[in-house]
Amino acid sequence: MSCVRIPGVDRTGSGLGKPFEKGYRGHASRSRRHRADGASPSGRVGWSSLQKRFDANAAKLYEKHAALREHDNTFRTMPRKYELYETSDGDLQLASRERDGARRWVLDLCNIQQLLEQARLGHDPEALFCGAYVVLGDRFGLLFKRAYEGTKKMFLTFTPRIYLVEPDPIQFGVTLFVSQSIDAYCDDRVLLFVGSDAIERFLTFFEEHPKRSVPEHILTGCGSSWDPFEHTFETVRLLGEARAQKAVDNLAVACGHYDSLPATHWRRRLESSEPPRILGLTSRFTTYLQYSMRDCRSAFERLGHHFETRIEENDHDLPSSHVNAAAVADLKPDL
């Protein structure tokens, strides 16, 4: 599993563009004033100038993700507690006021757009397919945009899942105010987990959907010293390892079944009145294999054989090896 972190943020670590390999536990040096020239806030942006944009974005988002309505009051009252500033080079910065009137930056100041331009996503840019992405702890929607734009043109109709996990509704609310369009968040391949229990719900999701591929990449504004990130990364890594082991176990069950059959089994099997069981593995991302398998199935079924097909259910989830291995172990096909 790979991880790209964006440095210079209050909940972030270093290691921009470096893959987060198993066993790595480097901690970040945090900077309260990490920013490039021109990144100092130079002008306050009035929330009222963004209200119509927020209303349109929120209305469209709630149509697709109705559960987010529970945060509507938080989103709408957020401008009373926070101030928005724009830097001379176009970056946005969020601030709050202490009781004594002192301004406090919410997340450290940094040239986030420049850092994102330099960031390398976890997958090979020449790859036809890649694993799902997790965006953990976003900032003005820019991390999500980087993952979305970097994965929207792959092989044929394939685009990987993106899971946005944002424990802080305030940060997501700001995104609704500043985003020109919310369309990407309404894409069928995008799942949103927003709120204080976002990480817990995200991790539970994969227990409830065992066929869903475990994410392979994390893009985050958080570092390994941020406890929620550490917990999320480690849980996803262990879940991936558990799925891989399940595939090995299922394959061992299937191999054990066939290895135990006597030499006379296949003759008796073909001479029996019970129709042969056939399992066809194909893909929606190859027309040749997909339709040749369809024709094979039609021919075998005309002969009275039992034929089952396994194919991706959608354009966003690659087949999981443990699911295919389980199909072999459970069906015990003759072919």
Phi, psi and omega per residue, in radians:
M1 nan 2.432 -3.135
S2 -1.915 2.738 3.095
C3 -2.476 2.326 3.002
V4 -2.004 2.192 3.134
R5 -1.927 2.575 3.090
I6 -1.808 1.947 -3.052
P7 -1.345 2.913 3.040
G8 1.552 0.159 3.136
V9 -1.936 2.601 -3.048
D10 -0.955 -0.614 3.140
R11 -1.874 0.701 -3.027
T12 -2.192 3.001 3.039
G13 -2.286 3.108 3.108
S14 -1.558 -3.110 3.078
G15 1.864 0.576 -3.094
L16 -0.961 2.138 3.040
G17 1.398 -0.053 -3.119
K18 -1.607 2.357 3.107
P19 -1.141 2.460 -3.134
F20 -1.607 1.658 -3.031
E21 -1.462 2.762 3.102
K22 -0.956 2.288 3.081
G23 1.603 -0.176 -3.121
Y24 -1.316 2.308 -3.127
R25 -2.388 0.650 3.135
G26 -1.201 2.415 3.124
H27 -1.842 2.657 -3.010
A28 -1.539 2.629 2.915
S29 -1.637 2.075 -3.050
R30 -1.605 2.535 3.131
S31 -2.199 2.165 3.122
R32 -1.315 -0.225 -3.120
R33 -2.412 0.837 3.125
H34 -1.512 1.897 3.133
R35 -2.789 2.671 3.120
A36 -1.481 2.966 3.080
D37 -1.008 2.390 3.119
G38 1.527 -0.010 -3.092
A39 -1.562 -0.044 3.112
S40 -1.276 2.243 -3.109
P41 -0.967 2.296 -3.068
S42 -2.092 -0.187 -3.113
G43 -2.737 2.367 3.137
R44 -1.445 2.416 3.129
V45 -1.821 2.200 -3.142
G46 -1.317 2.276 3.129
W47 -1.080 -0.553 -3.107
S48 -1.072 -0.521 3.124
S49 -1.237 -0.249 -3.114
L50 -1.933 0.039 -3.031
Q51 -1.093 -0.773 -3.133
K52 -1.105 -0.658 3.111
R53 -1.115 -0.759 3.118
F54 -1.068 -0.821 -3.096
D55 -1.023 -0.760 -3.136
A56 -1.173 -0.760 -3.141
N57 -1.121 -0.780 -3.108
A58 -1.114 -0.766 -3.129
A59 -1.048 -0.758 -3.128
K60 -1.209 -0.699 -3.115
L61 -1.138 -0.723 -3.100
Y62 -1.162 -0.479 3.084
E63 -1.130 -0.628 -3.109
K64 -1.575 -0.683 -3.082
H65 -2.176 1.350 -3.038
A66 -1.053 -0.497 -3.091
A67 -1.113 -0.378 -3.114
L68 -1.279 -0.191 3.098
R69 -1.028 -0.467 -3.119
E70 -1.106 -0.343 3.126
H71 -1.724 0.098 -3.031
D72 -1.009 -0.756 -3.130
N73 -1.111 -0.694 3.089
T74 -1.081 -0.772 3.137
F75 -1.069 -0.773 -3.015
R76 -1.340 -0.501 -3.133
T77 -1.587 -0.143 -3.125
M78 -0.965 -0.704 3.141
P79 -1.047 -0.359 3.120
R80 -1.259 -0.374 -3.029
K81 -1.908 -0.255 -3.028
Y82 -2.291 2.695 3.102
E83 -2.049 2.502 -3.127
L84 -1.966 2.309 3.140
Y85 -2.200 2.652 3.071
E86 -2.091 2.334 -3.140
T87 -1.442 2.956 -3.123
S88 -1.143 -0.364 3.115
D89 -1.795 0.243 2.995
G90 1.683 -0.078 3.098
D91 -1.289 2.623 3.076
L92 -1.812 2.553 3.109
Q93 -2.383 2.479 -3.105
L94 -1.925 2.432 -3.117
A95 -2.405 2.740 3.012
S96 -2.223 2.974 3.139
R97 -1.997 2.307 3.051
E98 -1.314 2.988 -3.129
R99 -1.087 -0.503 3.128
D100 -1.505 0.120 3.111
G101 1.569 -0.098 3.141
A102 -1.196 2.454 -3.137
R103 -1.501 2.357 3.113
R104 -2.178 2.183 3.135
W105 -1.302 2.289 3.116
V106 -1.607 1.854 -2.880
L107 1.338 2.446 -3.052
D108 -1.123 2.720 3.102
L109 -1.249 2.307 3.035
C110 -2.840 2.798 3.101
N111 -1.472 1.405 -2.990
I112 -1.135 -0.667 -3.112
Q113 -1.152 -0.697 3.106
Q114 -1.132 -0.723 3.129
L115 -1.118 -0.675 3.132
L116 -1.172 -0.645 3.106
E117 -1.091 -0.530 -3.126
Q118 -1.505 -0.256 -3.033
A119 -1.266 2.443 3.072
R120 -1.827 2.190 3.116
L121 -1.195 2.870 -3.003
G122 -1.268 -0.381 -3.098
H123 -1.697 2.781 3.087
D124 -1.167 2.166 -3.106
P125 -1.085 -0.301 3.114
E126 -1.616 -0.072 -3.072
A127 -1.197 2.550 3.094
L128 -1.437 -0.494 3.136
F129 -2.337 2.758 3.015
C130 -2.687 2.811 3.125
G131 -1.286 2.964 -3.122
A132 -1.151 2.700 3.115
Y133 -1.920 2.568 2.944
V134 -2.025 2.241 2.984
V135 -1.830 1.924 -3.024
L136 -1.967 1.880 -3.130
G137 1.364 1.514 -3.048
D138 -1.634 3.060 3.118
R139 -2.546 1.849 -3.122
F140 1.045 0.391 3.123
G141 1.317 0.106 -3.020
L142 -1.334 -0.621 3.102
L143 -1.166 -0.758 3.096
F144 -1.063 -0.778 -3.138
K145 -1.047 -0.692 3.134
R146 -1.085 -0.763 3.133
A147 -1.208 -0.701 -3.093
Y148 -1.179 -0.869 -3.120
E149 -1.142 -0.583 -3.092
G150 -1.360 -0.082 -3.102
T151 -2.265 0.186 -3.041
K152 -1.529 -0.184 3.114
K153 -2.168 1.604 3.132
M154 -2.185 -2.451 -3.021
F155 -1.491 2.158 3.135
L156 0.855 -2.117 -3.079
T157 -1.651 0.063 -3.076
F158 -1.294 2.317 2.929
T159 -2.512 2.330 -3.046
P160 -1.313 2.788 3.043
R161 -1.129 2.597 2.976
I162 -2.248 2.176 3.113
Y163 -1.889 1.959 3.066
L164 -1.592 2.064 -3.141
V165 -2.043 1.871 -3.083
E166 -2.183 1.770 -3.125
P167 -1.192 -0.323 -3.067
D168 -1.874 1.816 -3.136
P169 -1.028 -0.492 3.134
I170 -1.035 -0.803 -3.123
Q171 -1.090 -0.684 3.115
F172 -1.239 -0.630 3.096
G173 -1.062 -0.715 3.085
V174 -1.041 -0.684 3.126
T175 -1.030 -0.669 3.138
L176 -1.170 -0.501 3.100
F177 -1.351 -0.684 -2.955
V178 -1.702 -0.237 -3.081
S179 -1.375 2.279 3.090
Q180 -1.131 -0.632 -3.139
S181 -2.476 2.569 3.120
I182 -1.909 0.154 -3.021
D183 -0.985 -0.719 -3.089
A184 -1.057 -0.608 -3.135
Y185 -1.232 -0.280 -3.139
C186 -1.714 0.042 3.083
D187 -1.107 2.488 -3.119
D188 -1.076 -0.407 -3.095
R189 -1.466 -0.064 -3.067
V190 -1.796 2.262 3.032
L191 -2.082 2.356 -3.052
L192 -1.967 2.321 3.051
F193 -2.230 1.812 -3.042
V194 -2.158 2.371 3.097
G195 2.217 3.008 -3.065
S196 -1.060 -0.463 3.131
D197 -1.767 0.335 -3.044
A198 -1.035 -0.779 -3.099
I199 -1.144 -0.758 3.136
E200 -1.075 -0.777 -3.137
R201 -1.167 -0.637 3.104
F202 -1.096 -0.810 -3.113
L203 -1.204 -0.645 3.105
T204 -1.156 -0.537 -3.119
F205 -0.933 -0.712 -3.076
F206 -1.338 -0.386 3.006
E207 -1.260 -0.610 -3.134
E208 -1.423 -0.303 -3.132
H209 -2.226 1.317 -3.055
P210 -1.133 -0.325 3.128
K211 -1.466 -0.227 -3.097
R212 -1.336 2.291 -3.124
S213 -1.106 2.442 3.089
V214 -1.272 2.353 3.127
P215 -0.985 2.562 -3.141
E216 -1.899 -0.222 -3.068
H217 -2.375 2.471 3.055
I218 -2.166 2.197 3.035
L219 -1.949 2.118 -2.964
T220 -2.522 2.652 2.974
G221 -1.671 0.371 -3.072
C222 -2.123 2.724 3.129
G223 -1.955 3.051 -3.098
S224 -1.172 -0.263 3.112
S225 -1.509 -0.068 3.097
W226 -1.569 1.936 -2.965
D227 -0.913 -0.807 3.133
P228 -1.028 -0.641 3.108
F229 -1.154 -0.811 -3.129
E230 -0.990 -0.780 -3.129
H231 -1.134 -0.778 -3.114
T232 -1.121 -0.849 -3.125
F233 -1.033 -0.816 -3.074
E234 -1.149 -0.682 3.139
T235 -1.153 -0.765 3.121
V236 -1.131 -0.701 3.126
R237 -1.085 -0.794 -3.137
L238 -1.169 -0.612 3.100
L239 -1.131 -0.713 3.095
G240 -1.096 -0.735 3.114
E241 -1.139 -0.676 3.134
A242 -1.145 -0.707 3.097
R243 -1.118 -0.730 3.126
A244 -1.092 -0.718 3.124
Q245 -1.169 -0.634 3.112
K246 -1.106 -0.659 3.092
A247 -1.091 -0.761 3.106
V248 -1.077 -0.755 -3.125
D249 -1.138 -0.768 3.140
N250 -1.117 -0.695 3.119
L251 -1.153 -0.644 3.110
A252 -1.126 -0.668 3.091
V253 -1.089 -0.796 -3.134
A254 -1.113 -0.817 3.139
C255 -1.106 -0.670 3.119
G256 -1.094 -0.653 3.110
H257 -1.096 -0.870 -3.084
Y258 -1.206 -0.638 -3.138
D259 -1.164 -0.444 -3.091
S260 -1.471 -0.168 -3.087
L261 -1.287 2.393 3.112
P262 -1.247 2.884 -3.077
A263 -1.089 -0.474 -3.103
T264 -1.495 -0.049 -3.028
H265 -1.024 -0.869 -2.974
W266 -1.180 -0.609 3.092
R267 -1.121 -0.831 3.120
R268 -1.082 -0.682 -3.114
R269 -1.098 -0.748 -3.093
L270 -1.300 -0.408 -3.140
E271 -1.553 -0.170 -3.097
S272 -1.329 2.854 3.127
S273 -1.397 -0.274 3.121
E274 -1.246 2.227 -3.101
P275 -1.118 2.494 3.103
P276 -1.046 2.558 3.085
R277 -1.759 2.213 -3.084
I278 -2.201 2.358 3.100
L279 -2.024 2.165 3.121
G280 -1.941 2.153 3.082
L281 -1.818 2.116 -3.102
T282 -2.433 -3.011 -3.081
S283 -2.555 2.499 3.084
R284 -1.328 -0.133 -3.096
F285 -1.746 0.245 2.987
T286 -2.481 1.946 -3.085
T287 -1.138 -0.626 -3.128
Y288 -1.079 -0.950 -3.098
L289 -1.157 -0.647 -3.102
Q290 -1.116 -0.832 -3.046
Y291 -1.476 -0.463 3.022
S292 -1.182 -0.638 3.078
M293 -1.168 -0.648 3.081
R294 -1.063 -0.749 -3.131
D295 -1.185 -0.671 3.091
C296 -1.077 -0.770 -3.137
R297 -1.061 -0.789 -3.140
S298 -1.041 -0.739 -3.116
A299 -1.171 -0.783 -3.137
F300 -1.146 -0.672 -3.135
E301 -1.188 -0.549 3.066
R302 -1.135 -0.461 3.090
L303 -1.464 -0.032 3.120
G304 1.572 0.179 -3.124
H305 -1.444 2.682 3.065
H306 -1.553 2.134 -3.040
F307 -2.258 2.152 3.056
E308 -2.027 2.495 -3.115
T309 -2.072 2.447 3.026
R310 -2.035 2.188 -3.135
I311 -2.588 2.700 3.117
E312 -0.982 2.452 -3.114
E313 -1.397 -0.335 -3.109
N314 -2.722 -3.070 -3.083
D315 -1.549 0.137 -2.982
H316 -2.152 -0.292 -3.087
D317 -2.014 2.034 3.093
L318 -1.299 2.653 -3.118
P319 -1.097 2.399 3.119
S320 -1.563 2.326 -3.087
S321 -1.074 -0.605 -3.120
H322 -1.228 -0.475 3.117
V323 -1.270 -0.783 3.120
N324 -1.143 -0.706 3.119
A325 -1.127 -0.649 3.109
A326 -1.150 -0.622 3.119
A327 -1.087 -0.715 3.103
V328 -1.159 -0.784 -3.106
A329 -1.132 -0.667 -3.076
D330 -1.379 -0.801 -3.079
L331 -1.353 -0.557 -3.065
K332 0.856 1.027 -3.059
P333 -1.139 2.681 3.056
D334 -1.387 -0.385 3.129
L335 -2.527 nan nan
